[in-house]
Amino acid sequence: MGNKTYKLYDYLCEKENYESRDSQKMFLDIVEKTIDKGGIKIIQAPTGTGKTYGYLIPIIEKHQKAIISTGTKLLQEQLRNDVDNLKSFYYKLTGNNVSCLVMKGKNNYLCLDRFNNYQGKPAEMLVEIEEKLKTPWDGDKEFLQKTDSEIWNKICVDEDYCTDYYRSICKYKDECLYWAKLKSRESQADILIVNHALLALSDFGDIEKEEFILVIDEAHELDKYITSALTKTISTFMLKGILDYIKQFLPSDNLDVEKFFNNLNEDFSKLGVGEEEVPLVLKDNNENIQPKFPLIEKEKSSFLNEFKEQILDPLEKKYMDNVRKNVVDEITNHIKGKRGWIGPNLKSYLEKLSLISWEELSGTAISDQDSQDDEELIKKLKIYEFLQNKFIKVKDFYETLKGNQGKYGLSISREYNENLQTYNYIISLFPIFPKDQKGQFDLNRYKGVIITSATADPEDLKSTLGIEGDFTNLPHNFSYKNVKFCICNVNPSEEKEKWRECLKQSFKWLVSKYDKVLVLLTNKEDFKLFQNEPGTAFLRKDEQVSKRVEDLKKGRIKALVGLDRLWFGVDVPGEKGILIAKIPFEYPGDPLNFYRKRYLGKNFWEYYKRKALIKFKQGIGRMMRTRNDGGTIILCDNRISNHKEFSEFIEELKSRGLVVVKECKCDDKFLEEVMKSDKEK
């Protein structure tokens, strides 16, 4: 840390028994210099660095406005707690306050206008919301106990509904939980905590970014979240939702959206891929693609024609045109019925929407306020505008696909909806590499940028996002002397039955020795290997990570089994067992991998290994969360010796005390010998 001192850091170490760490002092200095001189800094900060305090302390001490981005909403809440802790210490030390605001995407917040106009099915969530509105709740669905995604999508803030103009006349504009209360605090906050999706869309207000330092934490997942945020989608449920609103104007009409998706259903059945996502291959310039895994293959022109004929044209020419005519007729009759007198909000809204001519509007007179009839018509106009905006997105999807010059991939997936007892088919158009979306993710607008993670990889950031900066690899803090790493002598790709048995036996041994076990899988099909094990819980798509992790910490469960969510960002301190099913190479048939392989050609293998190594390091990193942690890691994959980068990483851990056992046999006797030994085998 040189001659630089940080009052808050010194106070924590001297008065609050906070452990001083050399790597953290280095982190503090890098952040402080970035605040003073700018630039983009990429910092690999191994477990135990204390990177969160490493960037927060200089930001707070130098009164620097900052935007901090992390991977998930759960991590945003953890960051809020860290900021609150430091705020209290800083106030005690200096008497100065620091303001902090957590911002999430619009659709995470309740829209009072949509909620009070909702006429759908009753639900426990609606009752809970009524009670929440009597408290200081900020409208964030994260704090609801009862959730129903189908209903929430009809009552949350939606950019197609809450347009700039409508907000100016909305009857709830002064009490709006999002725009009036949350967004009004945005420009005043010293620290804004956002997530990577929000960062990608720059959807956090009217602030001068040149005044802000940007910190990107959990940067190893930045590529995934940015790609997802820039993805355009069309789904069965989205189109049916549009039709539900159309029926408010044209009750007898109905567009059979199922017709377009019937072929998709047949293709899924033929392939037998269940709920797996598969690429929709688009053949450009007569290129003959013959991939080695199941795909739905259609000519781009054929797909575009079907989409246009069965979806786009009927929506535009039959339904939207007829809805517009219906609305215009209702406006005309309303004005006649009022003898030319209409309310000020209704008139200004009509001027905004340009549904009737200026001559017709100029012949009206403005009353002092909008009547109840005026307000009812405003509601209908709002639905019409909402429909129009949704249709524009459908059209934009088509135009983007039509003009695709090899920068987008197309995929089809489906999800089963328990409530509707049917599948929702989703067509996604995603950027193959976010770096090719010019101007979409520009870091040069900020005063300075800190990009950090325990596995921050400058080559990965450059190749996927086009980000370059000064790289620092900080030294490790924790010893691995209390950790054993067993490599089972089994090849998952060539000895599948032996590998499954190895997984089950390794699991049974780990739960017999440890009260906390993490099982890191790469394929959801392998969940069934553990489904009958007592005291075992599974991290599935819609479950709360924080709840399951807390169950494990408190001893309510003994083992937690999961996919990606368990590899990244899960903290379970203490003695534990970790079972790694295999080296985490991603499924090559994943749509993003498929298109990136086409894009990169012979360079794909290096990219593919790099992604797997980042994930592998993150998985190993679940072991040492504090200085006193320890336990056993079992890897059921002997192919690790075939990959130099993975072997080098293990050698690095050996230099910090890790005991490695190769050619491990997955039986109780052998593993018991491993536990008694402090030497390699």
Residue pairs with C-beta under 8 A, 6 or more apart in sequence:
1 25
1 26
1 28
1 29
2 29
4 28
4 29
4 32
6 28
6 57
6 58
6 61
7 61
7 93
7 94
8 57
8 60
8 61
8 86
8 89
8 90
8 93
9 18
9 20
9 25
9 28
9 53
9 57
11 89
11 93
12 18
12 53
12 89
13 19
13 20
16 89
19 627
21 48
21 49
21 50
21 477
22 475
23 45
23 46
23 48
23 49
23 50
23 474
23 475
23 476
23 477
24 49
24 50
24 51
24 53
24 54
26 472
26 474
27 43
27 45
27 49
27 50
27 51
27 54
27 55
27 452
27 474
28 54
28 57
28 58
30 41
30 43
30 450
30 472
31 41
31 54
31 55
31 58
31 59
31 213
31 450
32 58
32 62
34 41
34 213
34 448
34 449
34 450
35 58
35 59
35 62
35 64
35 213
35 447
35 448
37 448
38 447
38 448
39 448
39 449
39 469
39 470
40 443
40 448
40 449
40 451
40 467
40 468
40 469
40 470
41 448
41 449
41 450
41 451
41 469
41 470
41 472
42 219
42 451
42 452
42 456
42 458
42 461
42 467
42 469
42 470
42 471
42 472
43 51
43 450
43 451
43 452
43 456
43 471
43 472
43 474
44 452
44 453
44 454
44 455
44 456
44 457
44 471
44 472
44 473
44 474
45 51
45 54
45 452
45 453
45 454
45 456
45 474
46 454
46 474
46 475
46 476
46 477
46 478
46 621
47 454
47 476
47 477
47 478
47 621
47 624
47 625
48 476
48 477
48 478
48 624
48 626
48 627
49 454
49 474
49 477
51 217
51 452
52 79
52 82
52 217
53 82
53 86
55 68
55 215
55 217
55 450
55 452
56 82
56 83
56 86
56 191
57 86
58 64
59 66
59 191
59 213
59 215
60 86
60 87
60 90
60 98
60 190
60 191
61 90
63 190
64 213
65 190
65 191
65 211
65 212
65 213
66 190
66 191
66 192
66 212
66 213
66 214
66 215
67 191
67 192
67 194
67 199
67 204
67 209
67 212
67 213
67 214
67 215
67 446
68 79
68 191
68 192
68 193
68 194
68 214
68 215
68 217
69 193
69 194
69 195
69 196
69 198
69 199
69 214
69 215
69 216
69 217
70 76
70 79
70 193
70 195
70 196
70 217
70 218
71 195
71 196
71 217
71 218
71 221
71 222
71 225
71 568
71 569
72 195
72 545
72 569
73 104
73 108
73 142
73 195
74 544
74 545
74 546
75 195
75 217
75 218
75 569
76 102
76 104
76 193
76 194
76 195
77 102
77 142
79 102
79 193
79 217
80 100
80 102
80 193
83 98
83 100
83 191
83 193
84 100
86 98
87 97
87 98
87 100
90 96
90 98
91 97
91 98
98 190
98 191
99 185
99 188
99 189
99 190
99 191
100 189
100 190
100 191
100 192
100 193
101 182
101 185
101 186
101 189
101 191
101 192
101 193
102 193
103 182
103 186
103 192
103 193
103 194
103 198
103 204
103 205
104 140
104 142
104 194
104 195
104 198
105 195
105 197
105 198
105 201
105 203
106 156
106 157
106 158
106 159
106 162
106 178
106 203
107 153
107 156
107 157
107 158
108 140
108 141
108 142
108 156
109 138
109 139
109 140
109 141
109 156
109 157
109 177
109 178
109 182
110 129
110 139
110 141
110 155
110 156
110 157
110 177
110 178
111 155
111 156
111 157
111 158
111 161
111 162
111 176
111 178
112 172
112 175
112 176
112 177
113 161
113 162
113 170
113 171
113 172
114 154
114 155
114 156
114 158
114 161
115 129
115 155
116 172
117 379
118 126
118 151
118 154
118 155
120 151
120 154
121 151
123 146
123 148
123 151
124 146
124 148
125 144
125 146
125 147
125 148
125 151
125 152
126 151
127 146
128 144
128 145
128 146
129 144
129 155
132 143
132 144
137 143
137 177
138 177
138 181
138 182
139 177
139 178
139 181
139 182
141 147
141 152
141 156
148 419
150 417
150 419
150 420
153 241
157 178
157 179
158 386
159 389
160 386
160 389
160 390
160 393
161 382
161 386
161 389
162 170
162 178
162 179
163 385
163 389
165 349
165 352
166 349
166 382
166 385
167 173
167 176
167 179
169 345
169 348
169 349
169 378
170 176
171 375
173 179
173 180
174 180
175 181
183 205
186 192
186 204
186 205
186 206
186 207
187 205
187 206
187 207
192 204
192 207
192 212
194 204
195 225
196 216
196 218
196 221
196 222
196 225
196 226
196 229
197 225
197 226
197 228
197 229
198 204
198 229
199 214
199 216
199 226
200 225
200 226
200 229
200 230
200 434
200 440
200 441
201 229
209 445
209 446
209 447
210 445
210 446
210 447
211 447
212 446
212 447
213 446
213 447
213 448
213 449
213 450
214 443
214 446
214 448
214 449
214 450
215 449
215 450
215 452
216 222
216 449
216 450
216 451
216 452
217 452
217 453
218 453
218 568
218 569
219 451
219 452
219 453
219 456
219 461
220 453
220 454
220 455
220 456
220 457
220 460
220 568
220 614
220 618
221 568
222 451
222 461
222 465
223 434
223 460
223 461
223 464
223 465
226 434
226 441
226 465
227 430
227 431
227 434
227 592
228 430
230 430
230 431
230 434
230 437
230 440
231 428
231 429
231 430
231 431
232 393
232 396
232 397
232 400
232 428
232 429
232 430
233 397
233 426
233 427
233 428
233 429
234 311
234 394
234 397
234 426
234 427
235 424
235 425
235 426
235 427
236 257
236 258
236 261
236 423
236 424
236 425
236 426
237 417
237 424
238 390
239 255
239 257
239 311
239 394
240 257
241 390
242 315
242 387
242 390
242 391
242 394
243 254
243 255
243 257
245 383
245 386
245 387
245 390
246 253
246 255
246 319
246 323
246 387
247 253
247 254
248 380
248 383
249 322
249 323
249 326
249 327
249 380
249 383
249 384
250 319
250 322
250 323
250 326
253 318
253 319
253 322
255 314
255 315
255 318
255 319
257 311
259 310
260 306
260 307
260 310
260 311
261 425
263 306
264 296
264 412
264 414
264 425
265 423
265 425
267 296
267 412
268 274
268 414
271 278
271 294
271 296
273 294
275 413
275 414
275 415
275 416
276 413
276 589
277 411
277 412
277 413
277 590
277 591
278 294
278 295
278 296
278 411
278 412
278 413
278 589
278 591
279 295
279 296
279 409
279 410
279 411
279 589
279 591
279 594
279 595
280 295
280 296
280 298
280 303
280 410
280 411
280 412
280 427
280 591
281 289
281 291
281 295
281 296
281 297
281 298
281 594
282 298
282 299
282 300
282 303
282 404
282 410
283 289
283 297
283 299
283 300
284 300
284 406
289 297
289 598
291 589
291 594
293 588
293 589
294 589
295 589
295 594
296 412
300 401
300 404
303 410
304 398
304 401
304 402
307 398
307 401
308 398
311 394
312 394
312 395
312 398
315 391
315 394
316 391
316 395
320 387
320 388
320 391
323 384
323 387
324 355
324 384
327 355
327 380
327 381
327 384
328 355
328 356
330 377
330 380
331 350
331 355
331 356
331 377
332 356
332 360
334 342
334 373
334 374
334 377
335 342
335 360
335 364
337 373
338 371
338 373
340 363
340 364
340 365
341 364
341 365
341 366
341 367
342 350
342 364
342 365
342 366
342 367
342 370
342 374
343 366
343 367
343 369
343 370
343 371
343 374
343 375
344 366
344 367
344 369
344 370
345 370
345 374
345 378
346 370
346 374
346 377
346 378
347 361
347 364
347 366
349 378
349 381
350 356
350 361
350 381
351 361
353 381
353 384
353 385
355 381
355 384
370 378
397 429
400 408
400 429
401 408
401 410
401 429
404 429
406 432
406 599
407 431
407 432
407 433
407 436
407 437
408 429
408 430
408 431
408 432
409 429
409 430
409 431
409 432
409 591
409 592
409 594
409 595
410 427
410 428
410 429
410 430
410 591
411 427
411 428
411 430
411 591
412 425
412 426
412 427
412 428
413 425
413 426
413 428
414 423
414 424
414 425
414 426
415 423
415 424
415 426
416 422
416 423
416 424
417 423
417 424
428 591
430 591
430 592
431 437
432 592
432 595
432 596
432 599
433 463
433 464
433 465
433 466
433 596
433 599
434 440
434 441
434 464
434 465
434 466
435 463
435 464
435 465
435 466
435 467
441 465
441 466
443 449
443 467
449 469
451 461
451 467
451 469
454 617
454 618
454 621
455 614
455 617
455 618
455 621
456 471
457 610
457 614
458 468
458 469
458 471
459 610
460 610
460 611
460 614
461 467
461 468
461 469
462 468
463 607
476 656
477 627
478 624
478 626
478 627
478 629
478 656
479 627
479 656
479 657
480 623
480 624
480 653
480 656
480 657
480 658
481 630
481 656
481 657
481 658
481 659
482 629
482 630
482 631
482 657
483 623
483 624
483 630
483 631
483 632
483 633
483 653
483 657
483 658
483 659
484 631
484 632
484 633
484 658
484 659
484 660
484 661
484 674
484 675
485 632
485 633
485 635
485 650
485 653
485 658
485 659
485 660
485 661
486 632
486 633
486 634
486 635
486 661
486 664
486 671
486 674
487 635
487 637
487 638
487 640
487 641
487 660
487 661
487 662
487 663
487 664
488 502
488 506
488 634
488 635
488 636
488 637
488 638
488 664
488 665
488 666
489 638
489 662
489 663
489 664
489 665
490 498
490 499
490 502
490 636
490 637
490 638
490 666
491 499
491 637
491 638
491 639
492 499
492 581
492 582
492 636
492 637
492 639
493 639
499 582
499 636
499 637
500 526
500 529
501 666
502 636
502 666
503 526
503 529
503 579
503 581
503 636
504 529
504 530
505 666
505 667
505 668
506 579
506 634
506 636
506 666
506 671
507 517
507 519
507 529
507 530
507 533
507 559
507 579
509 666
509 668
509 671
510 517
510 559
510 577
510 578
510 579
510 632
510 634
511 517
511 533
511 535
511 558
511 559
511 577
513 577
513 632
513 675
514 575
514 576
514 577
514 631
514 632
515 555
515 558
515 575
516 552
516 553
516 558
516 559
516 572
516 574
516 575
516 576
516 577
517 558
517 559
517 560
517 576
517 577
517 578
517 579
518 552
518 559
518 560
518 562
518 566
518 570
518 572
518 576
518 577
518 578
518 579
518 622
519 530
519 559
519 560
519 561
519 562
519 566
519 578
519 579
519 581
520 562
520 566
520 567
520 578
520 579
520 580
520 581
520 584
520 619
520 622
521 527
521 561
521 562
521 563
521 566
521 581
522 563
522 581
522 582
522 584
522 585
522 586
522 587
523 563
523 581
523 587
524 563
526 581
527 538
527 561
530 536
530 538
530 559
530 561
531 538
533 559
534 558
535 557
535 558
535 559
536 557
536 558
536 559
536 560
536 561
537 548
537 551
537 552
537 557
537 559
537 560
537 561
538 560
538 561
538 562
539 545
539 548
539 560
539 561
539 562
539 563
539 565
539 566
545 565
545 570
548 557
548 560
549 560
549 570
549 571
549 572
551 557
551 560
552 558
552 559
552 560
552 572
553 572
553 573
560 566
566 622
567 584
567 615
567 618
567 619
567 622
568 615
568 618
570 622
571 625
572 622
572 625
573 625
573 626
573 629
574 626
574 628
574 629
575 629
575 630
575 631
576 623
576 629
576 631
577 631
577 632
577 633
577 634
578 619
578 620
578 622
578 623
578 631
578 632
578 633
578 634
579 633
579 634
579 636
580 616
580 619
580 620
580 633
580 634
580 635
580 636
580 637
581 636
581 637
582 635
582 636
582 637
582 639
583 612
583 616
583 635
583 637
583 639
583 640
583 643
583 646
584 612
584 615
584 616
584 619
585 608
585 609
585 612
586 593
586 608
586 611
586 612
587 593
588 594
588 597
588 608
593 608
596 604
596 607
597 604
597 608
600 607
609 643
609 645
610 645
613 645
613 646
613 649
616 646
616 649
617 649
620 633
620 649
620 653
623 629
623 630
623 631
623 633
624 630
632 674
632 675
634 664
634 666
636 666
638 663
640 646
640 647
640 650
641 647
641 662
650 658
650 660
654 660
659 677
659 678
659 679
659 680
660 680
661 674
661 677
661 680
661 681
662 680
662 681
663 681
664 670
664 671
664 674
664 681
665 671
674 681
